[in-house]
Amino acid sequence: MQEIPFAIIIAAAQIGAAIALLNGLITAIGQGNIVAKSVESIARQPEARGSIMNTMFIGMAMAETSGIYGLLVAIILLFANPLIALYMQHFIK
Protein backbone atom coordinates (compact mmCIF):
# COMPACT_ATOMS: atom_id res chain seq x y z
CA MET A 1 0.00 0.00 0.00
CA GLN A 2 1.43 3.35 -1.05
CA GLU A 3 1.85 6.00 1.61
CA ILE A 4 -0.18 9.16 1.14
CA PRO A 5 1.70 12.36 2.07
CA PHE A 6 0.32 14.04 5.18
CA ALA A 7 0.24 17.39 3.36
CA ILE A 8 -2.31 16.04 0.87
CA ILE A 9 -4.69 15.12 3.70
CA ILE A 10 -4.36 18.58 5.24
CA ALA A 11 -4.76 20.31 1.86
CA ALA A 12 -7.88 18.26 1.05
CA ALA A 13 -9.36 19.16 4.44
CA GLN A 14 -8.72 22.86 3.87
CA ILE A 15 -10.23 22.77 0.38
CA GLY A 16 -13.26 20.94 1.75
CA ALA A 17 -13.63 23.52 4.53
CA ALA A 18 -13.47 26.35 2.00
CA ILE A 19 -16.19 24.72 -0.09
CA ALA A 20 -18.32 24.21 3.04
CA LEU A 21 -17.91 27.89 3.93
CA LEU A 22 -19.16 28.92 0.48
CA ASN A 23 -22.50 27.74 1.81
CA GLY A 24 -22.49 30.89 3.96
CA LEU A 25 -22.38 33.08 0.86
CA ILE A 26 -25.30 31.25 -0.69
CA THR A 27 -27.18 31.46 2.61
CA ALA A 28 -26.72 35.24 2.72
CA ILE A 29 -28.04 35.60 -0.82
CA GLY A 30 -31.05 33.43 0.04
CA GLN A 31 -31.82 35.40 3.18
CA GLY A 32 -31.64 38.63 1.22
CA ASN A 33 -34.17 37.23 -1.25
CA ILE A 34 -36.47 36.15 1.60
CA VAL A 35 -36.47 39.62 3.13
CA ALA A 36 -36.86 41.36 -0.23
CA LYS A 37 -39.88 39.29 -1.20
CA SER A 38 -41.41 39.72 2.26
CA VAL A 39 -41.07 43.50 2.12
CA GLU A 40 -42.55 43.47 -1.37
CA SER A 41 -45.47 41.36 -0.17
CA ILE A 42 -46.10 43.65 2.81
CA ALA A 43 -46.07 46.67 0.49
CA ARG A 44 -48.73 45.03 -1.70
CA GLN A 45 -50.91 43.77 1.18
CA PRO A 46 -50.26 45.69 4.40
CA GLU A 47 -53.16 43.96 6.18
CA ALA A 48 -51.34 40.58 5.89
CA ARG A 49 -48.23 41.93 7.60
CA GLY A 50 -48.39 39.61 10.63
CA SER A 51 -48.77 36.45 8.58
CA ILE A 52 -46.03 37.46 6.15
CA MET A 53 -43.63 38.35 8.97
CA ASN A 54 -44.20 35.00 10.72
CA THR A 55 -43.53 33.12 7.49
CA MET A 56 -40.46 35.27 6.84
CA PHE A 57 -38.98 34.52 10.26
CA ILE A 58 -39.52 30.77 9.81
CA GLY A 59 -37.85 30.94 6.39
CA MET A 60 -34.94 32.96 7.76
CA ALA A 61 -34.40 30.44 10.57
CA MET A 62 -34.40 27.54 8.12
CA ALA A 63 -31.98 29.34 5.80
CA GLU A 64 -29.67 30.19 8.70
CA THR A 65 -29.46 26.56 9.80
CA SER A 66 -28.02 25.72 6.38
CA GLY A 67 -25.24 28.25 6.95
CA ILE A 68 -24.60 26.90 10.44
CA TYR A 69 -24.30 23.35 9.08
CA GLY A 70 -21.69 24.54 6.58
CA LEU A 71 -19.74 26.22 9.38
CA LEU A 72 -19.96 23.06 11.48
CA VAL A 73 -18.59 20.92 8.64
CA ALA A 74 -15.72 23.36 8.11
CA ILE A 75 -14.82 23.36 11.82
CA ILE A 76 -14.85 19.56 11.92
CA LEU A 77 -12.64 19.34 8.84
CA LEU A 78 -10.13 21.83 10.21
CA PHE A 79 -9.96 20.95 13.90
CA ALA A 80 -11.36 17.42 14.39
CA ASN A 81 -10.46 15.74 11.12
CA PRO A 82 -11.00 11.99 11.43
CA LEU A 83 -8.67 11.32 8.48
CA ILE A 84 -5.67 12.52 10.48
CA ALA A 85 -6.20 9.90 13.18
CA LEU A 86 -6.69 7.25 10.50
CA TYR A 87 -3.47 8.36 8.83
CA MET A 88 -1.58 8.17 12.09
CA GLN A 89 -2.82 4.63 12.77
CA HIS A 90 -2.06 3.14 9.36
CA PHE A 91 0.97 4.94 7.99
CA ILE A 92 3.06 6.00 10.97
CA LYS A 93 4.45 3.09 12.95
N, C-alpha and C positions, 0 to 999 in steps of 0.2 A: 504494500500500500504506500502510495507516494505521500510525502509529508506536505501539507499545505502551509505556506508561510503565514505566520501570525499576523503580519501586516495586512494580508488580504482579508482576514476575518474582521479586523478592526475597520478597514476601509469599507467593507460591505455593510457593516453595522451603521457607519456614519452616513453612507448613501441612503440606506433604508430609513434612518431617522430623518434625513432631509426630506425624503419623499413623504413620510408621515406628517411632517410639519407643514407641507404644502396644503394639507387638509385645512389648516387654519385660514389660509388665504381664501379657499373656496367657501369656507364657513362664513367668513366676513362678507363676501359677495352675496351669499344667500340671505344672510340676515339683513343686509341693506335692501335687497329686493322685497323681503317680507315687510319691512317698515314702510318702504315706498308704496307698496300696493295697499297697505292698511291705511296710510294717510290719504291716499287717493280715494279709497272706499268711504272713509269718514267724510271727505269733502263732498262726495256725491250723495251720501245718505247720513246726515248728521244724527238723525234719530236712532240709528243702529250703532252708535258709537260704543256702547258698553259691550255688545256682542262681538263687534269687530276687535276691540281691544283685548277681550278674553282670548279670542282665537289667535290674535297676534302674539300674545305672551306665551301661549302653549307652543306655537310654531317656533318662537325664538328659543325657548327652552330645549326643544327637540334639536334644533340646529346647533345650539351650543354644545350639546352632548357629543355631537359628531366631532367637533373641534377638540373637546377634552379627550376623547378616545384617541385621536391622532397624537396629542401631546403625551398621553400615557404610553403609547407604543414607542414613541421616540425616546422617552425616559428609560423604558425597559431596555431598548436596544443599546443605549449609551452607557447605562450604569449597572444593569443587571442582566447582561447578555448571557444567555445559557450556552451559546456556542463557545464561549471562552473556557468555561468549565469542561465542556466536552473535549475541547482541544487539549487542555492540560492533562486530562485523563488518558487520552489515546496516543498523543504524539510526544509528550515529554515524560521521559522515564528515568 
